[in-house]
């Protein structure tokens, strides 16, 4: 395993982050999530492979993702040996001060810890002034409940506005950006990613394998997730015909390098300067393939070959307005 520090912090994270949306009580959010016993098994394997970075959210499977993660980590490893990230936004009050103060306490209770290493705002809140959100997050830093803050999918100008407000007003700036980014969705290369690099913010993108579409030669599979994950369908199926050509090139390069497709797709991300992609894993070998990507060094001509066929995509991730209260699953295919 390789490690890196989140920018402007002393927090050292593995260059593979285990995403915990795959864990929690099934049918409370997704049909394919792992139960408590299987969650512990996957987390144990991740720890064995050197992963110390775990990412969840307050609303994943109605809080049971946080509960399962917290119980497994408490059983398997010392608290100071892992970096735990969680999120706030898809809750009553969004990113208001009242909501943030309420939600952090619920998250800490479910995780069974008295502090969070990284607290991420899950989306941009159109109803709450940014100064209210940033001052509330800064309070959490000063109180010791949170060590660092991050942001997730939003438009470049929104992140720039928030980050500059924090910097110019002496508040805690964001250390990480968890945006939607992979070989078949590269829209953030236009503005958000350059802004993050200019401002010294670590990239920890979600969906680095496009919900499995960059990990197998076929667009869909017989897995329960592939058959029931309507959010992934809504995110990716509209551009299937164009993107399948890129998937074919990933398959070709995997053959040349004698490795898995997922390892090629992740090696591309490391080449692009990503610090720690968030990998969802329901099987141990998914973790192994992610770790193997660290050993693959793609050539410049490989990068150009993988990128050549990309065409502009509709925006998926950043939102133009707050969804209705209670909505957790965005982009769902109806």
C-alpha angles and dihedrals in degrees: 000000000000124000137206136182122247105247116272092006138087090232110124115203134184114253087241117062119198110226112214101201084102091067129076143064109326120243093023089096109341131016095225104056121127124250123238096272095048090044091057091049093054093044091049091053091048090053090048089055092052099259111149100163120089126179126197139145139227093247101042105124090344093298097310091110089063091045095051092044093049094049093048095048093046089054097043110035146017113267095238092056095066138059114221122195127186136168145229132202111076090081139086109296094016107217100347116133091249092052095046093050091048096044098047090056091050092048093049091048093050092047092047094230136112096223141032121219096209128016114194129196102227096210140350113280113223093189102053125066110246091233090060092052095045094046090050092050090048089053089056090053092050092047092053095240091114130031100195140357133228140181134222137207114343140125119286095244091052094053092044091052093050095044094048091048090054092047097046094045098047095250128136110281124217116270099191142032119207101193133161105268137149141124093285097041113048104146093122090066087080099064120334099059095046089049091051092049092047092049095044099248122153117239115229102165125192126224093027090165096042093244091306098314091114092045101061137039093238123070093229135019140200093259119121090242094051091050098044108027099105092170091061089046090053092048098048116015096078090068097037098122095052096040097048087070090060091046088055090056091050088054091049093051092046087058092050092050094040092234141108123286091240090057091055093048091050094044086057089055093052089050088055092056101261112160101203124349116211108243122198111210131181093165130049095235091061087064092047091053091050092052091047089059089072090068095053117092110190119209122237090252090054090053092049091048092052093047101041099089098046116127128189115279134204110264112270118178107024111077130213094216140002112281120237114287111272095029110126103158112071126191091019114172107235 
